[in-house]
């Protein structure tokens, strides 16, 4: 049941996101669209409550409860960012908004560093929820799976740190700049007469 609810929350997230943005930009109802977007956190609250009730009713703490904690952590850390990112693309595509900014070089490395900080936040939230579940289950229950999910959250942080670091070490150059440089070099220098 928990896995089905996680899937339903993810589908619900995207349905509410598309509905909210469609109301905002296509139907020209920005307040209604914002109200729909504000319903997003209710999905995670429902998942949190159902997971807690499931544990309270005597369900063995297993990988499903760990997955629910990591999913909630991910949504807390990346939910607003994802909405803002999709909103920018949606506004550009359907409402004449500015094109999304592409980052290159050091700016891209900083952007990836900020995303890594979000991953750290995801792990903190997930590990906190998992620890609360471990305390809730107590010594009488098997919490091995929940401890393993805490380790998984920390591994995700470590892997993302390596990925973010690669953007600092091997910085991608702006293709617009590299294409403009040969043209400027090919132009003869203009001499000014005085």
C-alpha positions in Angstrom: 0.0 0.0 0.0 2.9 2.4 0.8 4.5 1.9 -2.6 1.2 2.5 -4.4 0.7 5.7 -2.3 4.3 6.9 -3.2 3.5 6.3 -6.9 0.1 8.1 -6.5 1.9 11.1 -4.8 4.4 11.3 -7.6 1.6 11.2 -10.3 -0.4 13.6 -8.2 2.6 16.0 -8.0 2.8 16.2 -11.8 -0.9 16.4 -12.3 -1.2 19.3 -9.9 1.8 21.0 -11.4 0.5 20.8 -15.0 -3.0 21.8 -13.9 -1.7 24.7 -11.8 0.5 26.0 -14.6 -2.2 25.5 -17.2 -4.6 27.6 -15.1 -2.0 30.2 -14.6 -0.8 30.7 -18.2 -3.3 29.1 -20.5 -6.6 29.9 -18.7 -5.2 33.3 -17.5 -6.2 32.4 -13.9 -3.0 33.1 -11.9 -4.6 33.0 -8.4 -6.4 29.7 -9.1 -3.3 28.2 -10.6 -1.3 29.3 -7.5 -4.0 27.7 -5.2 -3.6 24.4 -7.1 0.2 24.6 -6.8 -0.1 25.2 -3.0 -1.9 21.9 -2.7 1.3 20.0 -3.6 2.6 19.7 0.1 -0.7 18.0 1.0 0.4 14.9 -0.9 3.5 14.5 1.2 1.6 15.1 4.4 -0.9 12.4 3.4 2.0 10.0 2.7 3.7 10.9 6.1 0.4 10.3 8.0 -0.3 7.0 6.2 3.2 5.7 6.8 3.0 6.6 10.5 -0.4 4.9 10.8 0.9 1.8 9.0 3.7 1.6 11.5 1.3 2.2 14.4 -0.9 -0.6 13.3 1.9 -3.0 13.7 3.4 -3.2 10.2 7.0 -4.4 10.1 9.3 -1.5 9.3 10.7 -2.4 5.9 12.1 -0.9 2.7 8.7 0.7 1.8 8.8 2.9 4.9 12.4 3.9 4.1 11.5 4.7 0.5 8.6 6.9 1.8 11.0 8.8 4.1 13.5 9.4 1.2 10.6 10.4 -1.1 9.3 13.0 1.4 12.9 14.3 1.9 13.4 14.6 -1.8 10.1 16.5 -2.2 11.0 18.9 0.7 14.4 19.6 -0.9 13.5 19.6 -4.6 9.8 20.3 -4.7 9.8 24.1 -4.9 12.9 24.0 -7.2 11.2 21.6 -9.6 8.0 23.7 -9.6 10.0 26.9 -10.3 12.0 25.1 -13.1 9.0 23.8 -14.8 7.2 27.1 -14.4 10.0 28.9 -16.2 9.9 26.5 -19.1 6.1 26.6 -19.2 6.1 30.4 -19.2 8.7 30.5 -22.0 6.8 27.9 -24.1 3.2 29.1 -23.6 3.3 32.7 -22.3 6.2 34.4 -24.1 8.4 34.4 -21.0 12.2 34.7 -21.2 14.1 31.6 -22.2 15.5 29.5 -19.3 19.0 30.4 -18.3 21.7 28.0 -19.2 24.8 27.9 -17.0 28.3 27.3 -18.2 31.8 27.4 -16.6 32.0 28.5 -13.0 28.3 29.5 -12.9 27.4 25.9 -13.8 29.7 24.6 -11.0 28.0 27.0 -8.5 24.6 25.8 -9.7 25.5 22.2 -9.2 26.9 23.0 -5.8 23.5 24.5 -4.8 21.8 21.4 -6.1 24.1 19.3 -3.9 23.1 21.4 -0.9 19.5 20.5 -1.7 20.5 16.8 -1.8 22.1 17.3 1.7 18.7 18.8 2.8 17.0 15.7 1.4 19.2 13.4 3.3 18.8 15.4 6.6 15.0 15.3 6.3 15.0 11.6 5.2 17.4 10.5 8.0 15.4 12.5 10.5 12.1 10.8 9.5 13.8 7.5 9.5 15.3 8.1 12.9 11.9 9.1 14.2 10.5 5.8 12.8 13.3 3.9 14.4 12.5 5.4 17.8 8.8 4.9 17.2 9.2 1.2 16.5 11.6 0.8 19.5 13.8 -2.0 20.5 11.0 -4.6 20.1 10.9 -4.3 16.3 13.3 -4.9 13.5 14.6 -1.5 12.2 17.4 -2.9 10.0 15.8 -1.7 6.8 15.3 1.8 8.2 19.0 2.0 9.2 20.0 0.8 5.7 17.9 3.6 4.2 19.8 6.1 6.3 23.0 4.7 4.8 21.5 5.0 1.3 20.6 8.6 1.8 24.2 9.3 2.9 25.5 7.4 -0.2 23.3 9.6 -2.4 24.8 12.7 -0.9 28.4 11.4 -1.5 27.7 10.4 -5.1 26.1 13.8 -5.8 29.1 15.5 -4.3 31.4 13.7 -6.7 29.1 14.6 -9.6 29.0 18.3 -8.5 32.8 18.4 -8.2 33.2 17.2 -11.8 31.4 20.4 -12.9 34.1 22.4 -11.1 37.0 20.4 -12.4 35.8 20.0 -16.0 34.0 23.2 -16.7 31.8 23.2 -19.8 32.4 26.3 -22.0 29.6 28.4 -23.4 29.2 27.3 -27.0 28.0 30.9 -27.9 31.3 32.3 -26.7 33.5 29.8 -28.4 31.7 30.3 -31.7 32.0 34.1 -31.5 35.7 34.0 -30.7 37.0 32.8 -34.1 34.9 35.4 -35.9 36.4 38.2 -33.8 39.9 36.9 -34.5 39.2 36.7 -38.3 38.2 40.4 -38.4 41.1 42.8 -39.2 41.7 45.4 -36.7 40.3 48.8 -37.6 42.8 51.7 -37.4 41.4 55.0 -36.3 42.8 58.1 -38.1 43.3 61.2 -36.1 
